[in-house]
Every structure is written in structure tokens, then in C-alpha cells.
Amino acid sequence: MKSNLRRSFEFILLTLALPMALAAQQPARMRLHLDPATTEIHFTLKDTLHTVRGTFHMKSGDIDFNTQTGEAKGLIEVETSSGVSGNDSRDGKMKRDYLEVPKFPVATFEAQKVTGFSSAPGAQKVTVAGVFTLHGGSHPLTLEFAVTHDGALVNATTSFKIPYVAWGIKDPSIPFVRVEKEVAVDIVAKGNLQTVP
């Protein structure tokens, strides 16, 4: 009887201790540094005549996050003056009349929560929630990333749409040429991951 009780007690202790031991093996605090030189930001905007494709340049990107609580803090900055689509006249008008670059030189994404990340190397789906600020207005935004990493090097991709007209940017449509009210954004990000002591 005592032997059975002892085995039951040991089993309970093991059941309680195993999750804690596994959690202890997982680094809780991580830091992600995105490389501006290798991170790509592509945009696509359609109208009734053709499709405009171009890129923007990321100025900086650093996020600290806790893998257990999901709490995150960090900022990704994009230079609005860096937008190019292969047409100088169109790009100049975009920056001057719509993005108003002198007044709003950067667009930012402030990360507040990261979920789904595992420190174990491999492929995973990661959700990053935060606030996107564009043209002086701040808007909640949740991004779904496809992530692969080897514990140090990270590759991440995501796609989303920005309802720029609803967010306060002028509609570039003119008579007989209607422009979509959302711009599609595709990001291919690369960076370095490290554990924060």
C-alpha cells in the first residue's frame, strides 16, 4: 500500500516538474535585429489601366520579446522618401502630394505582442501585434509571419494590405482612372536572433 502511494506521489511530482523543466530550457527573452540591407519591402497598387509595383527601404528594425508572456517592445522604421516604382515623375508626386514626406519622413510599426514563436530551430507561424503609424495616424495592426530560423539567423515573410485612403491619405484617382483604395505590401525580412540575459 505504502509502495503504491509512494509511486503515485512520485508520478505527481514528475508530472508537475516536467513542464517546468521544459520551460526552463526555453529562453524567455529574445531580441530580433532586422537587417536593413537584406530586408525587402514591396508594394503593389492597381488602377483601371495598370498595376504599379515598387519598393520602400527599411531604416531600422529591432524587437525585444518574451516567448512565455508574448510581451514585446520594439520599433520598425521605414523611410517614406525611399519609395520607388520605376517612374520618377510618379514617385515624386507620390512623395510630395500623398505621403507628404517632408512632414512625415518615416512610417513605423511598434510591436507590442509576439505569439507563436519557438526558440527551437525550424519553420513556424508567428503573430506580431502592434501599432502602425503612417501619415501621422496610428492604427492597430496584426501581422502573420512565416518564420524560419536556426537559432541565430532568421527569415520571415508576411503580406498585408494598407487601406491608405481610410487612413487619411488622398485618393489618387482621377476621371476615368480609378485607383484601388488599398495598397498591398509584401515583406521579406532577414535578421539576427539572440537571447537576452
URNOR-V251619 format. One record per run of one state. SS is the DSSP state (~ for helix, > for strand, _ for the rest). FROM is the first residue (numbers start at 1). TO is the last residue. If there is no record, write none. Layout:
ss=SS from=FROM to=TO
ss=SS from=FROM to=TO
//
This chain:
ss=_ from=1 to=1
ss=~ from=2 to=25
ss=_ from=26 to=28
ss=> from=29 to=34
ss=_ from=35 to=39
ss=> from=40 to=47
ss=_ from=48 to=50
ss=> from=51 to=66
ss=_ from=67 to=70
ss=> from=71 to=84
ss=_ from=85 to=87
ss=~ from=88 to=98
ss=_ from=99 to=105
ss=> from=106 to=115
ss=_ from=116 to=121
ss=> from=122 to=134
ss=_ from=135 to=136
ss=> from=137 to=149
ss=_ from=150 to=152
ss=> from=153 to=162
ss=_ from=163 to=173
ss=> from=174 to=174
ss=_ from=175 to=176
ss=> from=177 to=177
ss=_ from=178 to=178
ss=> from=179 to=179
ss=_ from=180 to=182
ss=> from=183 to=195
ss=_ from=196 to=197
//
